[in-house]
Amino acid sequence: MDNWNILVENTDDGFTVATVLEVPDCQITDKTKQGAVEKVISKLQKRLANAEIVKIPISTQPLVSESSLMKFAGIFQDDPDFLEIMQQMRAERELDSDQ
């Protein structure tokens, strides 16, 4: 990985905390922003010198099962009469709400 994201935060006591977002336990606190960033980069480089990044494929499944009604979503998208029916229903609802 060529680019890493570093979150830089100022604490109430005047220090700066730098955290590598991709490796949350890779964190440094320093008196200055520049010092914190330099030190966290150094810490990450040392850690990566003895490590290997392995990419693995994982298929993701939805956490929530699809609603049984979802199989009907979009079934009228190519129906030329559907838009007309929807407009009629909307007009009737507006008439009902006015009364």
MIDOSE-1310 file (N, C-alpha, C; in nm, 2 decimals, decimal comma, always signed):
residues 99
mdnw	+0,09/-0,12/+0,00/+0,00/+0,00/+0,00/+0,09/+0,12/+0,00; +0,06/+0,21/-0,09/+0,15/+0,33/-0,10/+0,10/+0,45/-0,02; -0,03/+0,46/+0,00/-0,08/+0,58/+0,08/-0,15/+0,53/+0,20; -0,12/+0,60/+0,31/-0,18/+0,57/+0,44/-0,25/+0,70/+0,49
nilv	-0,35/+0,68/+0,56/-0,43/+0,79/+0,62/-0,39/+0,81/+0,77; -0,35/+0,93/+0,80/-0,31/+0,96/+0,94/-0,41/+1,06/+0,99; -0,48/+1,03/+1,10/-0,57/+1,12/+1,17/-0,49/+1,20/+1,27; -0,49/+1,33/+1,26/-0,42/+1,42/+1,35/-0,52/+1,49/+1,44
entd	-0,51/+1,48/+1,57/-0,60/+1,54/+1,66/-0,53/+1,62/+1,77; -0,58/+1,73/+1,81/-0,52/+1,81/+1,92/-0,60/+1,77/+2,05; -0,52/+1,75/+2,15/-0,58/+1,72/+2,28/-0,60/+1,85/+2,36; -0,68/+1,84/+2,47/-0,71/+1,95/+2,55/-0,59/+2,00/+2,63
dgft	-0,49/+1,91/+2,65/-0,37/+1,95/+2,72/-0,26/+2,00/+2,62; -0,29/+2,03/+2,50/-0,20/+2,09/+2,40/-0,11/+2,00/+2,32; -0,13/+1,87/+2,34/-0,05/+1,77/+2,26/-0,13/+1,74/+2,13; -0,05/+1,67/+2,04/-0,11/+1,62/+1,92/-0,10/+1,47/+1,91
vatv	-0,21/+1,41/+1,87/-0,21/+1,26/+1,86/-0,23/+1,23/+1,71; -0,14/+1,15/+1,66/-0,14/+1,10/+1,52/-0,17/+0,95/+1,52; -0,27/+0,91/+1,45/-0,31/+0,77/+1,44/-0,32/+0,73/+1,30; -0,26/+0,61/+1,26/-0,27/+0,56/+1,13/-0,41/+0,49/+1,12
levp	-0,50/+0,54/+1,04/-0,63/+0,49/+1,04/-0,64/+0,35/+1,00; -0,56/+0,30/+0,91/-0,56/+0,16/+0,87/-0,50/+0,07/+0,97; -0,43/+0,12/+1,07/-0,37/+0,04/+1,18/-0,40/+0,12/+1,31; -0,52/+0,11/+1,36/-0,56/+0,20/+1,48/-0,47/+0,19/+1,60
dcqi	-0,40/+0,08/+1,62/-0,31/+0,08/+1,74/-0,17/+0,14/+1,71; -0,15/+0,19/+1,59/-0,03/+0,26/+1,55/-0,06/+0,41/+1,57; -0,02/+0,45/+1,70/-0,06/+0,59/+1,74/+0,06/+0,65/+1,82; +0,07/+0,78/+1,80/+0,18/+0,85/+1,87/+0,12/+0,99/+1,93
tdkt	+0,17/+1,03/+2,04/+0,13/+1,16/+2,10/+0,26/+1,24/+2,11; +0,26/+1,36/+2,06/+0,37/+1,45/+2,07/+0,33/+1,59/+2,09; +0,43/+1,68/+2,12/+0,40/+1,82/+2,15/+0,36/+1,90/+2,03; +0,40/+1,85/+1,91/+0,37/+1,92/+1,79/+0,31/+1,83/+1,68
kqga	+0,24/+1,89/+1,59/+0,18/+1,81/+1,48/+0,29/+1,75/+1,40; +0,39/+1,82/+1,36/+0,49/+1,77/+1,28/+0,57/+1,65/+1,35; +0,59/+1,67/+1,48/+0,66/+1,56/+1,55/+0,57/+1,44/+1,56; +0,44/+1,46/+1,58/+0,35/+1,34/+1,59/+0,35/+1,27/+1,46
vekv	+0,34/+1,34/+1,35/+0,33/+1,28/+1,22/+0,46/+1,21/+1,18; +0,57/+1,27/+1,21/+0,70/+1,21/+1,18/+0,72/+1,08/+1,26; +0,68/+1,09/+1,38/+0,70/+0,97/+1,47/+0,61/+0,86/+1,44; +0,48/+0,89/+1,40/+0,39/+0,78/+1,37/+0,43/+0,72/+1,23
iskl	+0,48/+0,79/+1,14/+0,53/+0,74/+1,02/+0,65/+0,64/+1,04; +0,74/+0,69/+1,13/+0,85/+0,60/+1,17/+0,81/+0,47/+1,23; +0,71/+0,48/+1,32/+0,66/+0,37/+1,39/+0,59/+0,27/+1,29; +0,52/+0,32/+1,19/+0,46/+0,24/+1,09/+0,56/+0,17/+1,00
qkrl	+0,66/+0,25/+0,97/+0,77/+0,19/+0,88/+0,84/+0,07/+0,96; +0,87/+0,09/+1,09/+0,93/-0,02/+1,16/+0,84/-0,14/+1,17; +0,71/-0,11/+1,19/+0,62/-0,23/+1,20/+0,61/-0,30/+1,07; +0,60/-0,23/+0,96/+0,59/-0,29/+0,82/+0,72/-0,36/+0,78
anae	+0,83/-0,32/+0,84/+0,96/-0,39/+0,80/+0,95/-0,54/+0,84; +0,88/-0,57/+0,94/+0,87/-0,71/+0,98/+0,73/-0,77/+0,96; +0,66/-0,71/+0,86/+0,52/-0,76/+0,84/+0,50/-0,78/+0,69; +0,39/-0,84/+0,66/+0,35/-0,86/+0,52/+0,20/-0,83/+0,51
ivki	+0,16/-0,76/+0,40/+0,02/-0,74/+0,38/-0,03/-0,84/+0,27; -0,13/-0,92/+0,31/-0,18/-1,02/+0,22/-0,33/-0,98/+0,19; -0,36/-0,98/+0,06/-0,50/-0,95/+0,02/-0,57/-1,08/+0,00; -0,69/-1,09/+0,05/-0,77/-1,21/+0,04/-0,91/-1,17/-0,01
pist	-0,97/-1,25/-0,10/-1,10/-1,22/-0,15/-1,20/-1,27/-0,05; -1,30/-1,19/-0,02/-1,41/-1,23/+0,07/-1,54/-1,19/+0,01; -1,63/-1,29/-0,01/-1,76/-1,25/-0,06/-1,85/-1,20/+0,05; -1,91/-1,09/+0,03/-2,00/-1,04/+0,13/-2,14/-1,07/+0,11
qplv	-2,21/-1,10/+0,21/-2,35/-1,13/+0,21/-2,42/-1,02/+0,29; -2,54/-0,99/+0,24/-2,61/-0,88/+0,32/-2,64/-0,93/+0,46; -2,63/-0,84/+0,56/-2,66/-0,88/+0,69/-2,80/-0,90/+0,72; -2,89/-0,83/+0,65/-3,03/-0,85/+0,66/-3,08/-0,92/+0,54
sess	-3,16/-1,02/+0,56/-3,21/-1,09/+0,45/-3,30/-1,00/+0,37; -3,30/-1,02/+0,24/-3,38/-0,94/+0,15/-3,53/-0,96/+0,17; -3,60/-0,86/+0,18/-3,75/-0,87/+0,19/-3,81/-0,95/+0,08; -3,91/-1,03/+0,11/-3,97/-1,11/+0,01/-4,04/-1,02/-0,10
lmkf	-4,07/-0,89/-0,06/-4,13/-0,80/-0,15/-4,03/-0,74/-0,25; -3,90/-0,74/-0,21/-3,80/-0,69/-0,30/-3,79/-0,75/-0,44; -3,83/-0,88/-0,44/-3,83/-0,95/-0,57/-3,92/-0,88/-0,67; -4,02/-0,80/-0,62/-4,11/-0,73/-0,71/-4,07/-0,59/-0,75
agif	-3,96/-0,54/-0,69/-3,92/-0,40/-0,71/-3,88/-0,39/-0,86; -3,93/-0,28/-0,92/-3,90/-0,25/-1,05/-3,97/-0,33/-1,16; -4,06/-0,41/-1,12/-4,13/-0,50/-1,23/-4,21/-0,42/-1,33; -4,25/-0,29/-1,29/-4,33/-0,21/-1,38/-4,25/-0,11/-1,45
qddp	-4,12/-0,11/-1,44/-4,04/+0,00/-1,50/-4,05/+0,01/-1,65; -4,09/-0,09/-1,72/-4,10/-0,09/-1,87/-4,25/-0,09/-1,91; -4,34/-0,08/-1,81/-4,48/-0,08/-1,84/-4,53/+0,06/-1,88; -4,58/+0,08/-2,00/-4,62/+0,22/-2,04/-4,74/+0,27/-1,97
dfle	-4,82/+0,18/-1,92/-4,94/+0,22/-1,85/-4,92/+0,25/-1,70; -4,81/+0,21/-1,65/-4,78/+0,23/-1,50/-4,78/+0,37/-1,46; -4,70/+0,46/-1,54/-4,69/+0,60/-1,51/-4,83/+0,66/-1,51; -4,92/+0,63/-1,60/-5,05/+0,68/-1,61/-5,13/+0,64/-1,49
imqq	-5,12/+0,52/-1,45/-5,20/+0,47/-1,33/-5,15/+0,54/-1,21; -5,02/+0,56/-1,19/-4,97/+0,63/-1,08/-5,01/+0,77/-1,07; -5,02/+0,84/-1,19/-5,07/+0,98/-1,19/-5,21/+0,99/-1,15; -5,29/+0,89/-1,20/-5,43/+0,89/-1,16/-5,45/+0,87/-1,01
mrae	-5,37/+0,78/-0,95/-5,38/+0,75/-0,81/-5,34/+0,88/-0,73; -5,23/+0,94/-0,77/-5,19/+1,07/-0,71/-5,30/+1,17/-0,71; -5,36/+1,19/-0,82/-5,47/+1,29/-0,84/-5,59/+1,25/-0,75; -5,62/+1,13/-0,74/-5,73/+1,09/-0,65/-5,70/+1,11/-0,50
reld	-5,57/+1,09/-0,47/-5,53/+1,11/-0,33/-5,54/+1,26/-0,29; -5,50/+1,34/-0,39/-5,50/+1,49/-0,37/-5,64/+1,53/-0,35; -5,73/+1,48/-0,43/-5,87/+1,51/-0,42/-5,93/+1,47/-0,28; -5,89/+1,35/-0,24/-5,94/+1,31/-0,11/-5,88/+1,39/+0,01
sdq	-5,76/+1,44/+0,00/-5,70/+1,52/+0,10/-5,76/+1,66/+0,11; -5,81/+1,71/-0,01/-5,87/+1,84/-0,01/-6,01/+1,84/+0,05; -6,07/+1,73/+0,06/-6,21/+1,72/+0,11/-6,22/+1,71/+0,26
